[in-house]
């Protein structure tokens, strides 16, 4: 992919040089040619081609964060009594009348 990008940038640069050195051309025209034929299309293509890699990195980062959260939760709950996720029993018995 990088070979195509480099080749296209070379072609766009040569087009800009031809525009700048032409008797009818200007430096502004060369700049516009380089930006519109070189930089913008290449930036768009590279952005689109790298989208799956960005998505994959995002999912991997989210999975690592989730695993870290689960590990931290496990570490916190392992030191406490009744870590079985059950509701705690009443610590105080209800008050009754004497028979």
WOGI-V54035 format. One record per helix or strand. SS is the DSSP state (a for helix, b for strand). FROM is the first residue (numbers start at 1). LEN is the number of residues. Records with the same first field share a line. If there is no record, write none. Layout:
BEGIN
SS->FROM-LEN + FROM-LEN
END
This chain:
BEGIN
a->2-20 + 27-23 + 51-28
END
